[in-house]
Amino acid sequence: MPRIVRNLAVFASATALALSGAALASTTAAGAETVTDSQVFIKAHPVVGSWHGTVQHQGGSGPISLNFSSSGSVCLRSGGGSGGHGEGTGTWKSTGTNTFKFTVREYLYDSAGTPTGSVDVNQSGSISGKTLSSSGVSTIYDVNGNFITTAQAKITAARI
């Protein structure tokens, strides 16, 4: 790389770094991806990471694990053992410094691994220290995708 091009790249990187501290600049050195203010905020949001806790719903309660990525995706796994389990993926977004909302399509399985239905999970929540709390309405479907009912659900989880 010619010296002048290398020096310009270093200057551009240093300038972008300096600007990012003041205004979270969206311009970086030539060839780098553009990063927006909201992307920087998501990467720093306290919900990003792995959580394990309890989900309470009409049918009782059970274990749940959640993993929120900095890219805006979320993975969920619930239940286990003789009661079967659920697993699914979806998206989340920040609604404030310590608040968020997420949606997940959770597929349900019996203890033998046979599909039994699905749930559209819609939750809004908050983070306080190392505790996640969220609640919302879940829409439940049978294995053929036919609507069964809606149900309130609450999640309380700790960072792992």
C-alpha positions as CSV (number, residue, x, y, z in Angstrom):
1,M,0.0,0.0,0.0
2,P,1.5,3.4,-1.0
3,R,2.5,5.5,2.0
4,I,0.0,8.3,1.3
5,V,-2.9,5.9,1.1
6,R,-1.8,4.2,4.3
7,N,-1.5,7.6,6.0
8,L,-5.0,8.7,4.8
9,A,-6.5,5.4,6.1
10,V,-4.9,6.0,9.5
11,F,-6.1,9.6,9.5
12,A,-9.6,8.5,8.5
13,S,-9.7,5.8,11.2
14,A,-8.5,8.3,13.9
15,T,-11.0,10.9,12.8
16,A,-13.8,8.4,12.9
17,L,-12.8,7.2,16.3
18,A,-12.7,10.7,17.7
19,L,-16.0,11.6,16.2
20,S,-17.6,8.3,17.4
21,G,-17.1,9.3,21.0
22,A,-18.9,12.6,20.6
23,A,-21.6,11.7,18.1
24,L,-21.3,8.0,17.4
25,A,-20.3,8.8,13.8
26,S,-21.5,6.6,11.1
27,T,-18.5,7.2,8.8
28,T,-15.3,5.1,9.2
29,A,-12.2,4.4,7.2
30,A,-12.6,3.5,3.5
31,G,-13.8,0.0,3.0
32,A,-15.3,-0.4,6.4
33,E,-19.1,-1.0,7.0
34,T,-21.2,1.9,8.1
35,V,-22.5,1.7,11.7
36,T,-25.5,3.6,12.7
37,D,-26.3,5.1,16.1
38,S,-29.0,2.5,16.8
39,Q,-26.6,-0.4,15.9
40,V,-24.1,0.9,18.5
41,F,-26.9,1.2,21.1
42,I,-28.1,-2.4,20.5
43,K,-24.6,-3.8,20.9
44,A,-24.3,-2.0,24.2
45,H,-27.8,-2.7,25.4
46,P,-27.9,-4.6,28.8
47,V,-30.3,-7.3,27.4
48,V,-27.5,-8.7,25.1
49,G,-26.3,-12.0,26.5
50,S,-27.7,-15.2,27.9
51,W,-30.4,-15.6,30.5
52,H,-32.0,-18.5,32.4
53,G,-35.1,-18.3,34.6
54,T,-38.8,-19.2,34.8
55,V,-41.8,-18.5,32.6
56,Q,-45.2,-18.4,34.2
57,H,-48.3,-18.9,32.1
58,Q,-51.8,-20.3,32.3
59,G,-50.6,-23.9,32.4
60,G,-48.2,-23.3,35.3
61,S,-44.5,-22.5,35.1
62,G,-41.3,-23.9,33.8
63,P,-37.7,-23.2,33.0
64,I,-36.7,-20.9,30.1
65,S,-33.4,-19.9,28.5
66,L,-33.0,-16.8,26.3
67,N,-30.1,-15.5,24.3
68,F,-30.2,-12.0,22.9
69,S,-27.6,-11.2,20.3
70,S,-26.2,-7.8,19.4
71,S,-27.5,-8.2,15.9
72,G,-31.1,-8.1,17.1
73,S,-31.9,-11.8,17.1
74,V,-33.2,-13.8,20.1
75,C,-33.2,-17.6,20.7
76,L,-35.6,-19.2,23.3
77,R,-35.8,-22.7,24.8
78,S,-38.4,-23.7,27.4
79,G,-39.5,-26.7,29.3
80,G,-37.8,-30.0,29.2
81,G,-38.2,-33.5,30.7
82,S,-41.5,-35.3,30.6
83,G,-43.5,-32.2,29.8
84,G,-41.9,-31.7,26.5
85,H,-40.1,-28.5,25.4
86,G,-40.3,-25.5,23.1
87,E,-37.6,-23.8,21.1
88,G,-37.6,-20.9,18.7
89,T,-36.0,-17.8,17.3
90,G,-37.1,-14.2,16.7
91,T,-36.1,-10.6,16.9
92,W,-35.7,-8.0,19.7
93,K,-35.4,-4.3,19.8
94,S,-34.5,-1.7,22.3
95,T,-37.3,0.5,23.6
96,G,-35.1,2.5,26.0
97,T,-31.8,2.3,28.0
98,N,-32.9,-0.7,30.0
99,T,-36.1,-1.7,28.2
100,F,-36.8,-3.9,25.2
101,K,-39.4,-6.0,23.4
102,F,-39.1,-9.2,21.5
103,T,-41.1,-11.6,19.4
104,V,-40.4,-15.3,18.9
105,R,-42.0,-18.2,17.0
106,E,-41.7,-21.1,19.5
107,Y,-42.2,-24.6,18.2
108,L,-43.5,-27.1,20.8
109,Y,-42.6,-30.8,21.1
110,D,-43.7,-33.6,23.4
111,S,-41.1,-35.6,25.4
112,A,-40.5,-37.9,22.5
113,G,-39.7,-35.0,20.2
114,T,-42.9,-35.1,18.2
115,P,-44.2,-31.6,17.2
116,T,-47.4,-30.6,19.1
117,G,-47.9,-26.9,18.1
118,S,-46.4,-23.5,18.2
119,V,-46.6,-20.2,20.1
120,D,-46.1,-16.7,18.9
121,V,-44.4,-15.0,21.9
122,N,-44.7,-11.2,22.2
123,Q,-43.0,-9.7,25.3
124,S,-42.0,-6.3,26.6
125,G,-39.4,-6.2,29.4
126,S,-36.7,-4.5,31.4
127,I,-33.3,-5.2,32.9
128,S,-32.5,-4.3,36.5
129,G,-29.0,-5.3,37.4
130,K,-28.6,-8.9,36.5
131,T,-32.4,-9.6,36.4
132,L,-34.6,-9.7,33.3
133,S,-38.3,-9.3,33.7
134,S,-40.8,-9.4,30.9
135,S,-44.5,-10.0,30.2
136,G,-46.9,-10.2,27.3
137,V,-49.4,-12.2,25.4
138,S,-48.7,-15.4,23.6
139,T,-50.8,-16.8,20.8
140,I,-51.0,-20.6,20.8
141,Y,-51.6,-22.8,17.7
142,D,-52.0,-26.5,17.2
143,V,-49.7,-28.7,15.1
144,N,-51.6,-27.7,12.0
145,G,-51.3,-24.0,12.6
146,N,-54.9,-23.6,13.8
147,F,-55.5,-20.9,16.5
148,I,-56.2,-22.3,19.9
149,T,-56.1,-19.4,22.4
150,T,-54.1,-16.5,23.7
151,A,-52.5,-16.5,27.2
152,Q,-50.6,-14.1,29.4
153,A,-47.0,-15.0,30.2
154,K,-44.3,-13.6,32.5
155,I,-40.6,-14.3,32.4
156,T,-38.1,-13.7,35.2
157,A,-34.5,-14.6,34.5
158,A,-31.0,-14.1,35.7
159,R,-27.9,-13.4,33.5
160,I,-25.7,-16.5,33.0
